[in-house]
Amino acid sequence: MTRVVLPHHLRSLARLDGEVQVEARTTREVLDALEAAHPALRGTLRDSGSGQRRPFVRFYACSEDLSHVSLDDPLPAAVLRGDEPFLVIGAMAGG
């Protein structure tokens, strides 16, 4: 099982109390599983039309930014083992 940590506002939207566990080996599979189990998250993590990551959403695991790798690349081994979580982070912007 892949452990997923969502930011507070997305946990509230999906009515989750904490970490989520999904069966997934890639970022795309994580997103698919989250959206299937929690329909309120559709369109919040990726664009509904293109399926690409939304601009101010970032994905991290094992101290690595996975935001710009292919959604179909395998997740790091530590994430697949459940040792490390897959983190969804809202990016900061401003000046």
VEXLUM-712992 format. One record per atom (N, C-alpha, C): residue in three letters; x, y, z negated. Coordinates in steps of 0.02 Angstrom, whole numbers, padded with zeros to 5 digits, always signed. Each point is the difference from the previous one (the first is absolute). Layout:
// VEXLUM-712992
AlaXYZ
...
END
This chain:
// VEXLUM-712992
Met+00041-00059+00000
Met-00041+00059+00000
Met+00044+00062+00000
Thr-00021+00050+00038
Thr+00035+00063+00003
Thr-00035+00049-00048
Arg+00040+00029-00045
Arg-00026+00049-00047
Arg+00001+00068+00033
Val-00056+00037-00005
Val-00005+00065+00031
Val-00019+00052-00054
Val+00037+00055-00001
Val-00015+00055-00047
Val-00023+00059+00042
Leu-00060+00023-00014
Leu-00029+00057+00035
Leu+00002+00062-00045
Pro+00002+00060+00030
Pro-00003+00060-00040
Pro-00069+00006-00034
His-00002+00039-00053
His-00061+00006-00041
His-00062+00017+00041
His+00005+00049+00045
His-00060+00021+00037
His-00028-00056+00044
Leu+00044-00043+00028
Leu-00024-00056+00040
Leu-00027-00056-00044
Arg+00031-00011-00058
Arg-00029-00049-00047
Arg-00070+00022-00021
Ser-00009+00065-00013
Ser-00066+00025-00020
Ser-00050-00010+00056
Leu+00020+00016+00062
Leu-00044-00008+00058
Leu-00022-00072+00008
Ala+00047-00047-00010
Ala-00015-00071+00008
Ala-00027-00032-00064
Arg-00004+00041-00053
Arg-00023-00025-00066
Arg+00042-00057-00026
Leu+00065+00013+00000
Leu+00049-00049-00025
Leu+00031+00028-00064
Asp+00018-00045-00046
Asp+00031+00022-00062
Asp+00076-00002+00002
Gly+00028-00042+00041
Gly+00073-00006+00001
Gly+00025-00029+00065
Glu+00051-00039-00006
Glu+00033-00032+00057
Glu-00048-00047+00036
Val+00008-00005+00065
Val-00040-00044+00042
Val+00045-00056+00025
Gln-00026-00059+00008
Gln+00038-00055+00030
Gln-00036-00023+00064
Val+00040-00006+00053
Val-00027-00022+00065
Val+00045-00052+00030
Glu-00027-00041+00044
Glu+00039-00047+00040
Glu+00025+00038+00061
Ala+00064+00015+00002
Ala+00027+00038+00057
Ala+00074-00010+00006
Arg+00024-00001+00063
Arg+00071-00006+00014
Arg+00028+00061+00035
Thr-00044+00044+00025
Thr+00020+00061+00035
Thr-00040+00059-00027
Thr+00022+00060+00016
Thr-00037+00059-00020
Thr-00070+00000+00032
Arg-00005-00020+00063
Arg-00065-00003+00033
Arg-00047-00046-00038
Glu+00025-00058-00021
Glu-00042-00047-00037
Glu-00020+00028-00069
Val+00044+00038-00032
Val-00018+00033-00063
Val-00058+00048+00012
Leu+00006+00042+00051
Leu-00052+00049+00015
Leu-00065-00034+00020
Asp+00004-00052+00041
Asp-00059-00037+00020
Asp-00036-00029-00061
Ala+00038-00031-00045
Ala-00029-00031-00060
Ala-00030+00052-00046
Leu+00034+00057-00009
Leu-00027+00053-00043
Leu-00066+00027+00028
Glu-00001+00013+00065
Glu-00060+00028+00031
Glu-00058-00050+00001
Ala+00016-00064+00007
Ala-00052-00051+00000
Ala-00031-00008-00069
Ala+00042+00000-00052
Ala-00025-00009-00068
Ala-00030+00064-00029
His+00024+00058+00025
His-00022+00064-00027
His-00016+00047+00057
Pro-00059-00006+00031
Pro-00018+00039+00059
Pro+00006+00076-00009
Ala-00003+00024-00061
Ala+00006+00072-00013
Ala+00070+00025+00020
Leu+00048-00044+00006
Leu+00068+00020+00018
Leu+00010+00007+00076
Arg-00049-00022+00040
Arg+00007+00005+00072
Arg+00009+00073+00020
Gly+00051+00013+00040
Gly+00014+00067+00023
Gly+00043+00042-00047
Thr+00014-00026-00060
Thr+00041+00039-00047
Thr+00074-00016+00006
Leu+00017-00060+00020
Leu+00069-00021+00005
Leu+00027+00003+00071
Arg-00044-00012+00047
Arg+00020+00003+00071
Arg-00058+00029+00041
Asp+00018+00027+00057
Asp-00048+00031+00044
Asp-00047-00054+00028
Ser-00064+00012-00002
Ser-00049-00049+00024
Ser+00008-00015+00074
Gly+00016+00050+00040
Gly+00006-00010+00072
Gly+00063-00036+00020
Ser+00057+00026-00021
Ser+00065-00027+00022
Ser+00025-00057-00044
Gly-00023-00003-00062
Gly+00025-00051-00045
Gly+00068+00017-00031
Gln+00026+00059+00016
Gln+00065+00021-00026
Gln-00007+00032-00069
Arg+00054-00001-00038
Arg+00002+00029-00067
Arg-00020+00073+00003
Arg-00040+00022-00047
Arg-00018+00071-00004
Arg+00061+00041-00019
Pro+00006+00061+00024
Pro+00060+00041-00009
Pro+00025+00009-00072
Phe-00044+00007-00048
Phe+00022+00013-00068
Phe-00005-00061-00046
Val+00004-00059+00031
Val+00001-00062-00038
Val+00067-00033+00014
Arg+00032-00023-00053
Arg+00065-00034+00007
Arg-00004-00068-00033
Phe+00040-00047+00026
Phe+00003-00068-00027
Phe+00071-00013-00024
Tyr+00007-00025-00061
Tyr+00066-00016-00028
Tyr-00001-00069-00030
Ala+00059-00031+00000
Ala+00010-00064-00034
Ala+00075-00009-00010
Cys+00018-00025-00057
Cys+00071-00014-00015
Cys+00044+00061+00011
Ser-00023+00058-00020
Ser+00036+00064+00008
Ser+00013+00019+00072
Glu-00039-00027+00045
Glu+00007+00016+00072
Glu-00065+00032+00025
Asp+00008+00050+00043
Asp-00056+00031+00033
Asp-00019-00043+00061
Leu-00057-00031-00002
Leu-00023-00043+00055
Leu-00049+00036+00046
Ser-00006+00066-00010
Ser-00050+00038+00037
Ser+00011+00002+00075
His+00062-00005+00021
His+00014+00007+00071
His+00021-00065+00035
Val-00003-00055-00036
Val+00013-00064+00033
Val-00066-00026+00029
Ser+00004-00046+00045
Ser-00059-00028+00031
Ser-00047-00030-00052
Leu-00064+00011+00009
Leu-00050-00030-00045
Leu+00002-00076+00001
Asp+00031-00028+00052
Asp+00003-00073+00008
Asp+00065-00031-00024
Asp+00048+00042-00024
Asp+00062-00027-00028
Asp-00015-00036-00066
Pro+00035-00054-00015
Pro-00011-00034-00064
Pro+00018+00045-00059
Leu-00037-00007-00053
Leu+00015+00036-00062
Leu+00063-00029-00031
Pro+00036+00038-00042
Pro+00060-00026-00033
Pro-00016-00063-00040
Ala+00049-00044-00005
Ala-00009-00064-00035
Ala-00024+00008-00072
Ala+00027+00050-00035
Ala-00021+00010-00070
Ala-00074+00018-00005
Val-00027+00034+00050
Val-00071+00017+00001
Val-00040-00064+00014
Leu+00022-00039+00047
Leu-00035-00062+00017
Leu-00001-00049-00058
Arg+00053+00000-00041
Arg+00003-00044-00059
Arg-00042+00027-00057
Gly-00020+00063+00004
Gly-00038+00031-00054
Gly+00044+00032-00054
Asp+00066+00002+00012
Asp+00046+00030-00048
Asp-00004+00076+00000
Glu-00014+00029+00058
Glu-00004+00073+00008
Glu-00067+00017+00033
Pro-00029+00057-00018
Pro-00063+00020+00031
Pro+00011+00038+00066
Phe-00051+00001+00040
Phe-00004+00042+00059
Phe-00035+00063-00023
Leu+00033+00058+00008
Leu-00027+00063-00026
Leu-00028+00043+00056
Val-00059+00026-00011
Val-00031+00048+00045
Val+00005+00067-00036
Ile+00033+00048+00031
Ile+00012+00065-00032
Ile-00029+00056+00044
Gly-00031+00047-00031
Gly-00023+00060+00036
Gly+00059+00048+00005
Ala+00019+00019+00061
Ala+00058+00044+00010
Ala-00017+00071-00022
Met+00051+00035-00022
Met-00007+00070-00020
Met+00015+00044+00059
Ala-00034+00056+00004
Ala+00013+00048+00054
Ala-00008+00070-00028
Gly+00028+00046+00033
Gly-00007+00069-00022
Gly+00066+00037+00008
Gly+00001+00060-00022
Gly+00061+00037+00009
Gly+00014+00048-00056
END
